[in-house]
Amino acid sequence: MNTPDTPSLSILKSDAEALLRDARDGCPDAVSRLVRQGFRRVEELKHDTCLRVVAEEYGTTFAEAAHEEKLISRYVQHSQANGFWREPYGYPFRRARYLRQFDALVECLSDQVPLAEAAQKRGVDFAGFHFSSLLFGRIDQVLRRRKVPDFSHLQAPGSLVHWHWVLDVMKFNHANFSDAKFYTVTVDPLVRPGGHFWVADFSHADLTGADFRGSYMRGAKFVGADLDGADFRNANTFETDFTGSQGTYLTGELLDEDWVVGPKKVSAC
């Protein structure tokens, strides 16, 4: 089975293509980025070199990034094939839109501006966005100190969200995370559903069809939230407040081996 690139891997490849083009055009910033990585002969520059340089700017190597993103892509395919999600994941990568989203994320994480507000300034939303660990690493290279994001009122339906992006986040109130898929990558590496939402506030949020399987949600608030079709199986919902929430959602404890995708499953596909 062919494994499509995740949006995050598409972004990295697009950044490498832009670096190659700008360096060949003599852009001083592109040339200085290459020089910092020890490359000085622009006339011999190749796309593979730019992939290596950009990956290092993301705080990783291209081989490591490609391996993890392919694993995530397999997880998406596996989840869809087994009917774990109400709506499939799949949004086309558009660089111009992504650049505005990236600027909004930087403003949110540097100045603690609500991401919805930063996005609105730039005329974008985060529907189908891949909040990945790879992107997290890229932002860490840009910001010396990253603040906890505010996701209140954010429009992010159908997004694919690595758990790093929600750790310690408190404000999800009035947001639209309908059909969002929250996942974790372990050191094994394994990709599995789940996120960390301790005492997070989802009051009046649209969470219809959202995948919260295996999440830690102790003390979270879902007051007035729309939870129709949401999946809370194997989630820790101790002391969670569902007052006034609407819709029918899944709960319960069950064996979850079929939820997990690792290297062995990847190689078997």
Backbone as a ProteinNet text record, in pm:
[ID]
protein_1_A
[PRIMARY]
MNTPDTPSLSILKSDAEALLRDARDGCPDAVSRLVRQGFRRVEELKHDTCLRVVAEEYGTTFAEAAHEEKLISRYVQHSQANGFWREPYGYPFRRARYLRQFDALVECLSDQVPLAEAAQKRGVDFAGFHFSSLLFGRIDQVLRRRKVPDFSHLQAPGSLVHWHWVLDVMKFNHANFSDAKFYTVTVDPLVRPGGHFWVADFSHADLTGADFRGSYMRGAKFVGADLDGADFRNANTFETDFTGSQGTYLTGELLDEDWVVGPKKVSAC
[TERTIARY]
83.9	0	87.5	59.3	135	106.1	209.8	195.1	214.4	109.3	124.5	201	265.2	332.4	230	264.3	183	198.8	105	124.4	256.4	299.4	424.2	546.1	546.8	658.4	653.5	534.2	520.2	575.4	553.5	605.5	757.9	819.1	965.3	1020.6	961	1007.4	987.8	876.6	851.1	951.8	987.6	1090.4	1224.7	1256.2	1381.6	1381.3	1268.4	1257.3	1272.9	1213.8	1225.9	1370.1	1439.2	1579.9	1665.2	1642.4	1717.9	1696.7	1572.9	1540.3	1601.7	1586.5	1637.9	1790.4	1855.4	2002.1	2053.9	1990.5	2032.2	2006.3	1908.4	1880.5	1969.3	2056.5	2149.9	2092.9	1983	1922.7	2021	2059	2158.7	2119	1991.4	1948.1	1963.9	1926.2	1939.4	2085.7	2170.9	2313.8	2374	2337	2392.1	2345.2	2222.6	2173.7	2257.7	2292.9	2375.8	2517.4	2570.9	2706.3	2713.7	2609.3	2606.7	2612	2564.1	2567.6	2691.7	2785.9	2912.4	2911.6	2807.7	2800.1	2827.3	2923.9	2967.1	2959.2	2938.2	2938.2	2794.3	2730.5	2590.1	2568.8	2666.4	2650.2	2640.5	2685.6	2677.2	2561.6	2480.1	2372.7	2268.1	2225.5	2123.2	2008.4	1897.1	1778.2	1803.5	1878.9	1907.6	1982.4	2072.5	2145.5	2050.1	1956.2	1858.6	1767	1732.3	1653.1	1728.4	1859.2	1940	1948.5	1971.1	1984.2	1853.8	1743.1	1614.2	1579	1605.6	1577.3	1656.6	1782.4	1863.2	1807	1749.3	1683	1557.3	1500.8	1386.6	1431.3	1562.1	1613.4	1617.7	1625.9	1627.4	1710	1703.2	1761	1646.5	1672.3	1564.5	1522.7	1618.2	1584.5	1492.6	1524.8	1441.8	1303.1	1299	1170.4	1083.6	1142.9	1066.8	1015.6	1097.7	1056.2	934.6	939.3	827.2	702	717.6	600	536.1	616.9	560.9	484.4	535.6	467.4	332.1	330.1	204.5	106.9	157.9	72.5	11.6	91.2	39.6	-68.3	-47	-147.2	-279	-270.6	-390.9	-461.4	-385.7	-444.3	-507.4	-437.5	-486.2	-616.2	-621.4	-740	-859.9	-835.4	-944.3	-993.7	-901.5	-939.3	-1019	-995.3	-1064.4	-1186.9	-1223	-1344.9	-1340.7	-1220	-1209.9	-1254.6	-1254.2	-1288.7	-1414.7	-1498.7	-1621.3	-1591.6	-1493.9	-1453.1	-1305.4	-1266	-1124.8	-1042.4	-912.4	-822.1	-760.8	-755.4	-692.1	-719.9	-621.7	-633.7	-512.3	-533.3	-419.9	-329.2	-199.1	-102.6	-94.1	-112.9	-98.6	0.2	112.7	221.4	182.4	113.4	78	-7.8	-100.6	-186.4	-104.1	-15.5	67	154.1	213.1	300.7	225	98.2	17.3	-14.9	-41.7	-67.4	56.4	173.3	297	320	299.4	314.5	217.4	95.9	-2.8	41.7	97.3	146.6	261.1	351.6	464.3	414.2	317.2	262	193.5	117.6	47.6	144.9	251.3	344	446.6	466	562	494.1	373.9	305.2	182.3	152.7	36.2	-94.4	-95.7	-218.8	-299.5	-431.6	-510.3	-487.3	-466.5	-436.3	-548.9	-672.5	-785.2	-772.7	-729.1	-711.7	-597	-485.2	-370.6	-405.2	-483.8	-524.4	-619.5	-711.6	-808.9	-740.1	-634.6	-558.8	-504.9	-475.3	-410.3	-506.8	-634.5	-735.1	-728.5	-687	-679.1	-746.5	-775.6	-814	-720.6	-751.1	-664.4	-739.7	-836.8	-910.1	-813.8	-814.8	-729.4	-581.7	-543.2	-401.3	-334.3	-208.9	-131.5	-43.4	-89.5	-10.6	87.4	202.5	295.1	413	480.2	604	712.1	712.2	809.8	795.1	672.6	647.7	683.5	655.9	691.7	841.5	920.2	1064.8	1108.3	1040.7	1073.4	1049.4	938.6	907.3	1006	1051.1	1150.6	1281.5	1309.9	1430.5	1411.4	1284.6	1252.6	1238.2	1176.5	1148.2	1241.8	1298.5	1384.5	1301.4	1184.9	1096.8	955.1	897.1	764.3	661.5	554.4	448.6	339	258.8	149.3	43.2	2	-94.8	-235.6	-312	-453.2	-532.6	-607.9	-684.4	-832.6	-869.3	-1010	-1058.2	-1180.2	-1245.5	-1175.3	-1075.9	-1001.8	-1087.1	-1078.2	-1144.4	-1042.7	-1051.4	-956.8	-1027.9	-1141	-1209.7	-1124	-1129.9	-1057.1	-907.4	-855.7	-710.7	-651.2	-522	-444.6	-343.8	-355	-286	-197	-66	30.4	14.6	34.5	7.1	92.8	209.4	292	217	128.9	59.6	-50.3	-94.7	-202.4	-155.1	-30.7	21.7	18.4	-44.8	-55.9	-149.8	-211.3	-305.5	-434.2	-480.9	-602.2	-723.6	-702.3	-814.6	-847.6	-956.5	-1015.4	-1160.9	-1206	-1347.1	-1391.7	-1513.7	-1575.4	-1497.2	-1402.1	-1325.4	-1402.7	-1362.9	-1418.6	-1308.4	-1310.8	-1221	-1302.7	-1411.2	-1491.9	-1407.5	-1420.6	-1347.4	-1195.7	-1147.1	-1001.9	-951.3	-826.6	-766	-641.8	-646.8	-535.3	-454	-321.1	-237.8	-107.3	-41.9	84.8	185.8	311.4	420.4	512.8	530.2	615.3	758.7	849.2	990.2	1017.5	921	945.3	997	942.8	829.6	697.7	592.2	456.9	369.5	273.6	174.9	42.7	-16.8	-141.5	-229.7	-359.6	-446.7	-426.4	-454.9	-452.8	-378.2	-415.4	-350	-359.6	-300.4	-298	-377	-492.8	-584.1	-621.8	-526.5	-554.8	-612.1	-729.9	-806.1	-824.4	-823.2	-846.3	-993.1	-1017.7	-1153.7	-1204.1	-1296.9	-1359.5	-1502.8	-1534.5	-1671.5	-1722.6	-1842.3	-1911.8	-1831.6	-1742.7	-1665.7	-1743.4	-1715.2	-1769.9	-1667.9	-1700.8	-1611	-1677.6	-1772.9	-1843.9	-1745.7	-1749	-1663.3	-1517	-1479	-1337.2	-1288.1	-1162.1	-1101.9	-1016.6	-1071.8	-1001.1	-963.1	-963.4	-931.7	-798.1	-799	-675.5	-619.5	-697.3	-647.1	-656.2	-569.9	-576.1	-653.9	-774.5	-865	-914.1	-838	-881.7	-907.2	-1025.1	-1059.7	-1095.3	-1103.6	-1137.9	-1284.7	-1316.3	-1453.3	-1509.2	-1626.8	-1697.1	-1835.8	-1844.2	-1972.3	-2032.3	-2151.4	-2220.1	-2156.8	-2060.8	-1992	-2078.2	-2060.1	-2127.7	-2034	-2071.9	-1986.2	-2041.9	-2137.1	-2200.4	-2097.5	-2087.2	-1993.9	-1850.7	-1820.7	-1684	-1650.6	-1522.6	-1477.8	-1388.1	-1440.5	-1366	-1326.4	-1326.9	-1292.1	-1148.4	-1132.8	-1003.4	-944.7	-1026	-979.1	-999.5	-910.1	-925.5	-1012.3	-1137.9	-1231.2	-1268.5	-1180.9	-1206.3	-1218.2	-1322.9	-1349.7	-1374.9	-1411.3	-1441.7	-1585.1	-1607.5	-1738.6	-1806.8	-1913.7	-1989.3	-2123	-2135.3	-2261.1	-2309.4	-2432.7	-2491.9	-2435.7	-2349.4	-2296.2	-2405.5	-2388.9	-2491	-2434.5	-2525	-2487	-2454.1	-2446.3	-2412.7	-2267.6	-2190.3	-2048	-2008.7	-1892.8	-1844.9	-1759.1	-1779.7	-1695.1	-1672.7	-1595	-1573.4	-1427.6	-1398.1	-1262.7	-1258.5	-1158.6	-1144.2	-999	-965.4	-830.7	-805.1	-687.5	-660.6	-541.5	-503.4	-387.4	-407.1	-531.3	-558	-552.5	-541.5	-534.8	-393.4	-295.1	-155	-87.9	-4.6	74.6	221.9	302	445.8	522	653.8	736.2	699.9	663.6	629.8	505.3	404.8	282.5	307.1	395.7	427.1	488.9	585.2	654.1	563.2	457.3	366.9	264.6	249.3	145.7	186.5
-119.4	0	124.6	218.1	342.2	424.8	485.6	569.1	714.7	795.1	935	1013.8	1120.6	1208.6	1274.1	1288.1	1370.3	1516.4	1603.5	1745.7	1799.2	1751.2	1800.7	1762.1	1640.5	1601.3	1678.8	1706	1789.4	1928.9	1980.6	2112.9	2112.5	2012.6	2004.2	1997.6	1915.2	1903.6	2034.7	2103	2231.2	2336.3	2334.5	2426.3	2400	2273.3	2238.5	2287.2	2273.2	2322.2	2473.6	2542.8	2688.5	2730.4	2658	2688	2668.4	2561	2533.9	2644.8	2683.6	2788.4	2922.6	2958	3087.1	3092.1	2981.9	2978.8	2994.1	2927.6	2939.4	3078.9	3148.6	3286.7	3387.4	3337.8	3425.1	3496.3	3447.1	3509.4	3502	3617	3616.9	3529.9	3533.3	3454.1	3304.9	3261.2	3119.5	3077.2	3161.9	3129.8	3120.7	3213.5	3211.4	3087.8	3043.7	2920.7	2800.5	2795.9	2686.1	2694.1	2814.9	2833.3	2787.9	2819.2	2776.7	2625.3	2555.3	2409.2	2354.3	2443.4	2400.4	2380.3	2427.8	2410.4	2544.7	2548.5	2676.1	2684.8	2576.4	2579.5	2567	2682.5	2685.5	2618.6	2629.7	2571.4	2419.1	2358.8	2213.2	2170.2	2265.6	2239	2144.4	2047.5	1952.4	1951.4	1895.7	1891.2	1811.1	1702.6	1620.8	1699.9	1787.2	1871.4	1964	2021.3	2112.6	2039.5	1916	1836.4	1818	1790.1	1771.5	1900	2013	2141.8	2179.9	2167.6	2205.1	2114	1985.3	1893.1	1931	1971.1	2013.3	2140.9	2227.6	2347.1	2310.4	2195.8	2144.2	2071.8	2057	1988.8	1838.3	1786.6	1642.6	1612.1	1489.6	1454.2	1418.8	1424.6	1393.2	1247.2	1158.5	1016.3	992.8	1056.7	1040.6	1100.7	1218.7	1284.4	1201.5	1153.2	1074.6	945.3	882.4	757.1	779.6	882	906.1	949.1	1036.6	1083.7	972.3	881.3	766.1	675.5	662.2	582.3	644.5	775.8	846.1	828.8	835.9	816.4	676.2	576.3	440.3	431.2	503.3	506	563.2	669.4	728.7	626.5	560.7	459.7	345.9	301.8	191.9	230.7	350.6	395.9	409.4	459.7	475.5	340.1	249.7	118.3	37.2	61.8	-12.8	59.7	170.7	240.3	309.9	346.6	413.5	559.4	617.2	758.5	775.2	867.9	897.5	958.7	1047.3	1113.7	1085.8	1054.8	1029.2	1156.5	1138.6	1253.6	1270.3	1393.2	1418.5	1558.3	1644.6	1782.1	1813.7	1872.1	1901.6	2008.3	1991.3	2089.4	2205.8	2325.7	2447.6	2538.8	2564.7	2634.4	2775.4	2849.8	2987.4	2989.9	2897	2888.6	2848.2	2751.8	2706.1	2818.7	2900.6	3008	3105.9	3132.2	3219.4	3149.1	3019.8	2943.6	2940.1	2922.9	2918.5	3052	3162.4	3294.1	3311.3	3260.3	3268.9	3187.6	3070	2986.7	3054.1	3115.8	3184	3298.2	3375.6	3484.4	3429.6	3322.5	3261	3213.5	3148.3	3086.7	3183.8	3297	3395.2	3501.2	3544.2	3653.4	3607.7	3477.8	3417.9	3479.4	3519.2	3562	3436.8	3435.3	3318	3284.2	3157.3	3118.3	3157.6	3152.5	3192.2	3338.2	3422.3	3564.8	3586.6	3519.4	3532.3	3480.7	3373.7	3318.3	3411.6	3471	3561.2	3681.7	3731.9	3844	3809.8	3682.8	3638.6	3570.2	3569.2	3514.7	3364.7	3291.7	3145.6	3081.5	2953.1	2872.7	2751.9	2656.2	2539.1	2409.4	2417.8	2298.3	2198.6	2075.8	1971.6	1988.2	2081.7	2110	1994.4	1969	1866.3	1932.8	1929	1978.5	1867.5	1866.8	1753.8	1784.2	1678.6	1693.3	1757.6	1727	1784.8	1936.4	1984.1	2128.1	2189.3	2116.7	2162.7	2188.2	2095.9	2112.6	2232.8	2258	2374.5	2504	2511.6	2632.6	2651.7	2542.5	2552.5	2614.2	2602.9	2664.5	2814.4	2857.7	2998.5	3076.8	3014.9	3083.2	3035.1	3127.4	3089.4	3034.4	3095.3	3049.8	3040.8	2924.5	2899	2900.7	2978.7	2986.3	2884.4	2854	2758.2	2820.7	2751.6	2810.6	2819.6	2911.9	2930.4	2889.1	2777.5	2725.8	2761.4	2852.9	2890.8	2952.3	2916.2	2968	2926	2840.7	2801.7	2714.3	2739.7	2656.7	2555.5	2432.1	2327.3	2194.5	2196.1	2069	1976.2	1847.6	1750.2	1753.7	1821.4	1832.7	1703.8	1687.8	1573.2	1629	1587.8	1661	1569.5	1594.6	1524.6	1574.9	1485.3	1519.5	1633.4	1657.5	1769.9	1902.6	1913.2	2039.5	2068.2	1967.6	1990.2	1977.3	1936.7	1922.5	2057.1	2061.1	2180.4	2287	2263.3	2361.8	2356.8	2473.2	2481.1	2524.5	2610.3	2677.3	2617	2539.8	2488	2534.2	2618.7	2656.1	2724.4	2689.8	2744.2	2710.5	2619.9	2581.6	2478.8	2464.1	2360.6	2259.9	2149.9	2037.7	1915.8	1940.5	1828.9	1739.9	1609.6	1508.8	1523.8	1590.5	1597.9	1462.9	1432	1305.4	1334.2	1300.6	1324	1194.9	1206.7	1086.4	1109.4	998.6	998.2	911.9	955.3	872.9	840.3	712.7	670.1	650.1	624.2	608.9	476.4	385.9	250.8	247.4	310.3	402.9	332.6	374.7	331.1	454.5	448.6	555.8	501.2	575.4	530.8	651.9	632.4	746.4	798.3	926	981.1	1111.9	1187.4	1313.8	1337.7	1445.6	1479.2	1608.1	1595.1	1709.1	1732.5	1719.3	1737.6	1877.1	1881.6	2002.7	2099.8	2050.4	2136.2	2177.9	2296.8	2350.7	2344.1	2251.4	2236.5	2290.4	2378.5	2427	2483.6	2438.2	2488	2466.8	2369.6	2337.9	2239.6	2242.7	2144.4	2031.5	1918.8	1802.9	1682.3	1707.8	1598.7	1513.4	1384	1292.2	1295.4	1370.6	1380.6	1249.2	1216.4	1092.2	1120.3	1089.4	1106.2	971.1	865.6	733.8	735.8	674.1	659	787.1	893.6	1022.7	1033	1116.3	1147.8	1277.7	1269.4	1383.9	1415	1376.2	1398.2	1547.2	1575.4	1712	1803.5	1750.3	1834.6	1876.3	1988	2040.6	2034.6	1972.7	1966.6	2030.1	2132	2196.5	2253.2	2206.3	2257.8	2219.4	2127.8	2089.4	1993.4	1996.1	1901.8	1783.6	1669.1	1550.2	1438.4	1468.2	1363.4	1291.5	1160.6	1081.5	1083.7	1157.5	1159.7	1023.8	990	859.1	876.3	835.3	845.2	707.4	605.3	472.1	468.9	403.7	390.2	524.2	628.4	758.4	766.1	835.1	860.1	984.6	963.9	1075.9	1096.9	1056.9	1076.1	1225.5	1261.5	1400.2	1492.8	1436	1516.9	1567.3	1691.8	1756.1	1758.4	1680.3	1675.5	1749.6	1838.1	1908.1	1980.6	1950.5	2021.2	1983.5	1882.1	1840.6	1771.6	1771.2	1718.3	1605	1516.7	1414	1280.2	1178.9	1043.1	1014.2	970.7	946.6	809.7	761.4	628.9	636	540.3	525.5	376.4	344.4	204.7	164.8	50.5	-3.5	-129.2	-141	-258.3	-275	-392.3	-416.1	-324.9	-265.9	-164.6	-198.6	-325.1	-361.7	-324.6	-331.7	-300.3	-151	-69.1	75.4	121.8	40.5	83.2	42	131.5	101.8	122.5	21.3	28.9	-16.9	-22.5	-61.2	-196.2	-295.3	-427.3	-420.9	-346.3	-333.3	-253.9	-155.1	-75.6	-163.4	-247.6	-329.2	-435.4	-470.1	-573.5	-520.6	-389.1	-330.7	-334.9
0	0	0	-89.2	-92.7	32.4	85.5	204.2	165	163.7	124.7	230.2	187.8	283.2	374.6	500.9	589.4	547.7	587	558.2	612.2	728.3	787.1	704.9	651.1	565.4	434.3	384.7	264.7	288.5	409.7	444.9	441.9	504	506.3	364.1	280.2	141.9	66.8	93.5	29	73.9	203	253.5	185.8	161.1	93.4	-50.7	-118.5	-256.2	-261.3	-163.8	-158.5	-131.8	-43	-14.5	-138.5	-211.4	-333.8	-436	-455	-551.8	-510.8	-383.6	-336.9	-341.6	-307.1	-310	-452	-546.3	-686.2	-741.2	-682	-722.7	-651	-562.2	-492.2	-372.2	-318	-199.9	-82.3	-23.9	84.3	203.4	241.3	356.5	329.3	209.4	174.2	172	115.1	108.1	248.2	336.1	471.8	548.7	524.1	588.7	546.3	420	370.5	426	433.5	486.1	631.9	709.3	849.5	863.2	761.5	762.5	691.9	656.4	599	448.9	380.1	234.7	167.6	72.1	16.7	-135.7	-205.1	-350.9	-402.1	-421.4	-461.5	-596.6	-685	-818.8	-814.3	-705.9	-691.9	-600.9	-563.5	-468.4	-527.1	-446.7	-488.7	-388.4	-433.3	-348.2	-220.6	-230.1	-111.9	-5.2	-50.4	44.4	117.3	43.2	103.5	200.8	169.7	263.6	394.8	383.7	504.3	585.2	516.4	584.7	653.9	583.6	641.5	759.1	746.4	856.7	981.2	963.1	1077.6	1139.3	1056.5	1109.2	1187.7	1157.3	1232.9	1360	1378.6	1496.1	1484	1359.3	1337.6	1213.7	1165.2	1035.9	942.6	811.6	719.2	731.6	753.3	767.1	887	999.8	1119.2	1098.3	1037.5	1013	919.6	811.5	714.4	777	860.4	924.5	1013.9	1099.5	1190.7	1115.2	1016.2	942.8	860.4	806.6	735.3	831.8	953.4	1054.4	1089.3	1101.8	1129.3	1013.7	892.7	775.7	775.1	815	825.6	933.9	1041.8	1149.3	1098.2	1020.4	961.6	872.7	786.3	698.6	778.6	882.1	965.9	1036.5	1091.2	1163.9	1071.5	952.2	856.4	805.7	777.9	725.6	827.1	956	1060.7	1115.9	1054.3	1092	1226.1	1273.5	1402.6	1395.8	1278	1262.6	1180	1222.5	1149.8	1014.4	1011.4	888.1	862.5	740.3	710	720.9	741.5	742.6	604.7	559.3	430.7	381	390.5	343.3	256.4	139.5	51.3	111.7	93.1	141.1	43.2	95.2	15.2	87.9	23.9	91.5	136.3	51.1	86.8	213.8	222.6	341.9	463.7	445	556.4	611.9	525.9	573.1	662.1	629.7	715.4	847.6	839.5	962.3	1051.7	992.1	1070.1	1140.8	1070.2	1132.4	1248.9	1232.4	1340	1461.2	1437.3	1546.6	1621.5	1548.1	1612	1699.9	1649.9	1731.3	1855.5	1838.7	1951.3	2058.2	2016.9	2111.6	2168.2	2102.1	2153.4	2239.1	2198.6	2268.1	2345	2341.7	2407.1	2357.2	2232.5	2167.1	2135.4	2159.2	2119.9	1973.3	1942.9	1805.5	1710.8	1757.2	1672.7	1630.8	1722.9	1693.3	1595	1617.3	1526.4	1387.5	1380.8	1251.3	1178.3	1252.8	1190.7	1127.5	1190.2	1133.3	995.3	974.7	850.7	754.1	790.8	701	681.3	785.3	775.2	896.2	883.4	998.4	1003.1	1088.9	1103	1074	985.7	944.2	879.6	928.4	871.9	897.5	982.2	1004.8	1078.1	1042.5	1111.6	1216.7	1341.7	1454.7	1493	1430.2	1442.2	1533.6	1575.2	1650.8	1564.7	1436.3	1344	1339.2	1329.3	1328.8	1463.8	1570.4	1704.3	1712.9	1656	1654.6	1574.2	1462.7	1379.3	1455.7	1526.2	1602.2	1716.7	1775.2	1882.5	1833.7	1704	1648.8	1626.4	1619.3	1593.4	1723.4	1823.9	1949.9	2060.3	2133.4	2245.7	2360.9	2380.6	2487.7	2432.6	2442.7	2387.8	2500.5	2482.2	2582.2	2551.4	2651.8	2634.4	2544.3	2439.5	2347	2405.4	2350	2382.7	2259.7	2269.8	2156.6	2164.8	2252.5	2262.8	2131.8	2092.2	1970.8	1841.1	1848.4	1728.5	1637	1507.2	1407.5	1353.9	1405.2	1365	1341.6	1270.4	1245.2	1159.6	1189.9	1109.4	1124.4	1225.6	1241.9	1298.5	1276.9	1326	1426	1553.6	1660.1	1744.2	1738.7	1824.5	1967.9	2063.4	2203	2256.4	2199.4	2244.6	2235.1	2136.3	2112.8	2214.6	2288.3	2384.8	2529	2549.6	2684.6	2756.7	2872.5	2958	2902.3	2786.3	2732.4	2814	2857.2	2937.7	2855.7	2757.4	2692.2	2555.4	2553.9	2430.5	2417.8	2507.9	2512.5	2383.6	2340.4	2218.9	2091.4	2099.1	1979.4	1897.6	1773.4	1686.3	1654.9	1727.5	1700.4	1656.9	1585.4	1537	1446.2	1465.6	1387.3	1396.6	1500.6	1522.9	1572.3	1538.1	1576.4	1660.1	1788.4	1879	1892.6	1881.2	1881.2	1956.5	1987.8	2060.5	1985.3	1983.4	1931.1	2047.4	2076.2	2186.9	2138.1	2232.6	2196.7	2126.4	2122.5	2066.9	1923.2	1820.6	1825.7	1792.9	1859.1	1828.8	1814.6	1725.5	1713.7	1764.9	1858.4	1919.2	1946.4	1960.6	1988.7	2130.1	2150.6	2285.2	2296.8	2398.8	2430.7	2580.4	2627.3	2770.1	2789.6	2856.7	2870.5	3016.3	3104.9	3247.5	3273.5	3336.6	3371.8	3254.1	3133.6	3016.7	3011.3	2959.2	2951.3	2807.5	2782.2	2651.3	2652.3	2743.7	2756.2	2624.5	2584.7	2465.8	2336.4	2337	2215.8	2128.2	1998.6	1905.3	1893.1	1953.3	1954.3	1889.2	1802.9	1737.2	1656.8	1680.4	1606	1643.1	1746.2	1783.6	1844.5	1819.3	1867.8	1990.8	2109.2	2235.6	2296.6	2219	2274.2	2349.8	2466.8	2542.9	2601.6	2603	2651.7	2804	2860.7	3003.4	3017.6	3075.8	3077.7	3218.3	3317.3	3455.2	3480.9	3536.3	3573.1	3458	3337	3221.5	3228	3163.8	3162.4	3021	3008.4	2880.7	2895	2976.5	3005.3	2876.8	2841.1	2723.1	2591.1	2591.4	2467.2	2385.6	2253.9	2164.7	2143.6	2196.3	2195.2	2107.9	2023.4	1944.7	1856.6	1874	1794.4	1842.9	1950.3	2003.7	2066	2067.8	2115.8	2238	2355.2	2480.6	2533.6	2449.5	2497.3	2551.5	2665.4	2734.5	2778.7	2780.5	2829.6	2980.4	3049.3	3192.4	3208.8	3247.2	3262.5	3409	3500.3	3643.2	3674.2	3749	3789.6	3670.5	3556.7	3438.4	3446.2	3406.9	3417	3280.4	3266.3	3141.7	3153.7	3250.6	3274.2	3148.6	3106.9	2993.7	2858.3	2852.5	2722.1	2641.3	2509.7	2420.5	2336.1	2290.4	2195.1	2258.7	2174.4	2215.6	2180.2	2278.1	2255.4	2309	2267.7	2305.5	2431.5	2522	2640.9	2664.3	2767.1	2803.2	2793.7	2855.3	2855.4	2769	2685.9	2600.7	2559.1	2508.8	2458.6	2339	2336.8	2234.5	2145.4	2138.6	2056.8	1910.5	1864.3	1723.8	1694.5	1797.5	1776.5	1742.7	1774.9	1771.9	1640.7	1589	1469.6	1503.2	1474.5	1497.1	1375.4	1383.3	1268.2	1208.8	1292.6	1239.6	1154	1201.9	1123.8	997.2	1007.5	889.7	782.7	819.6	720.7	661.2	731.9	683.2	585.7	579.9	494.6	348.8
[MASK]
+++++++++++++++++++++++++++++++++++++++++++++++++++++++++++++++++++++++++++++++++++++++++++++++++++++++++++++++++++++++++++++++++++++++++++++++++++++++++++++++++++++++++++++++++++++++++++++++++++++++++++++++++++++++++++++++++++++++++++++++++++++++++++++++++++++++++++++

